[in-house]
Amino acid sequence: MVRVNFDPVLIRLLREVKYLQLLDIQVPDAAAELYKHVNVYRSQKGNLDIIVDIYNEILRTLLSVEKPLLSDRI
């Protein structure tokens, strides 16, 4: 099985920046610059999660007799 290895520290940082900005608290420039691309990160992580879920589901439901037939494609 495959899993998404998206940096959990980055996810926490983006979440904290969001809430700090909602409270009108100044955040470091580097964090604010990263937060400008929050939609890109969210979209990429979401797409990766979907791809991994589909791939893992295929592996889970694949019969043992089918695996050799599809080994070059998996």
Secondary structure as a PSIPRED ss2 file (coil, helix, strand):
# PSIPRED VFORMAT (PSIPRED V4.0)

   1 M C   1.000  0.000  0.000
   2 V C   1.000  0.000  0.000
   3 R C   1.000  0.000  0.000
   4 V C   1.000  0.000  0.000
   5 N C   1.000  0.000  0.000
   6 F C   1.000  0.000  0.000
   7 D C   1.000  0.000  0.000
   8 P H   0.000  1.000  0.000
   9 V H   0.000  1.000  0.000
  10 L H   0.000  1.000  0.000
  11 I H   0.000  1.000  0.000
  12 R H   0.000  1.000  0.000
  13 L H   0.000  1.000  0.000
  14 L H   0.000  1.000  0.000
  15 R H   0.000  1.000  0.000
  16 E H   0.000  1.000  0.000
  17 V H   0.000  1.000  0.000
  18 K H   0.000  1.000  0.000
  19 Y H   0.000  1.000  0.000
  20 L H   0.000  1.000  0.000
  21 Q H   0.000  1.000  0.000
  22 L H   0.000  1.000  0.000
  23 L C   1.000  0.000  0.000
  24 D C   1.000  0.000  0.000
  25 I C   1.000  0.000  0.000
  26 Q C   1.000  0.000  0.000
  27 V C   1.000  0.000  0.000
  28 P C   1.000  0.000  0.000
  29 D H   0.000  1.000  0.000
  30 A H   0.000  1.000  0.000
  31 A H   0.000  1.000  0.000
  32 A H   0.000  1.000  0.000
  33 E H   0.000  1.000  0.000
  34 L H   0.000  1.000  0.000
  35 Y H   0.000  1.000  0.000
  36 K C   1.000  0.000  0.000
  37 H C   1.000  0.000  0.000
  38 V H   0.000  1.000  0.000
  39 N H   0.000  1.000  0.000
  40 V H   0.000  1.000  0.000
  41 Y H   0.000  1.000  0.000
  42 R H   0.000  1.000  0.000
  43 S H   0.000  1.000  0.000
  44 Q H   0.000  1.000  0.000
  45 K H   0.000  1.000  0.000
  46 G H   0.000  1.000  0.000
  47 N H   0.000  1.000  0.000
  48 L H   0.000  1.000  0.000
  49 D H   0.000  1.000  0.000
  50 I H   0.000  1.000  0.000
  51 I H   0.000  1.000  0.000
  52 V H   0.000  1.000  0.000
  53 D H   0.000  1.000  0.000
  54 I H   0.000  1.000  0.000
  55 Y H   0.000  1.000  0.000
  56 N H   0.000  1.000  0.000
  57 E H   0.000  1.000  0.000
  58 I H   0.000  1.000  0.000
  59 L H   0.000  1.000  0.000
  60 R H   0.000  1.000  0.000
  61 T H   0.000  1.000  0.000
  62 L C   1.000  0.000  0.000
  63 L C   1.000  0.000  0.000
  64 S C   1.000  0.000  0.000
  65 V C   1.000  0.000  0.000
  66 E C   1.000  0.000  0.000
  67 K H   0.000  1.000  0.000
  68 P H   0.000  1.000  0.000
  69 L H   0.000  1.000  0.000
  70 L H   0.000  1.000  0.000
  71 S C   1.000  0.000  0.000
  72 D C   1.000  0.000  0.000
  73 R C   1.000  0.000  0.000
  74 I C   1.000  0.000  0.000
